[in-house]
Amino acid sequence: MRAVTRGRLTLAGFVSAGLVVALALAFFVSPDASAKPDGLDKVATEHGFAERARPHPLAGAPTAGYAVNGIDDHRTSTGVAGVVGVAAVFAAGCGVFAVVRQRARRRRYRADAV
């Protein structure tokens, strides 16, 4: 009888799996999100100050309004906007992680040099 070994999940595998799940959810589930106003919009409407709202400076951005300009199908447009958002947040997180890691390496190097 052969021994069965269990594979270990590496950090890169874990992060990759999480990214795939997030991208899949963003593309396939986000188009089914409720079209009703969120909490802030609802409160603004109920308390009568929604009409004083000004357009956001980024209202013309390519993914403004949870949709991508130039894609006519609502579901696909929303899904692509979700994927773009996940990718942007992942990239920003990787950038922050790289900076923190580099600073830690520099501190370790300086401590070893003393």
Summary of the structure (lengths in Angstrom):
residues: 114
radius of gyration: 21.9
end to end distance: 55.8
largest distance: 74.6
contacts: 215
relative contact order: 0.10
helix: 63%
strand: 0%
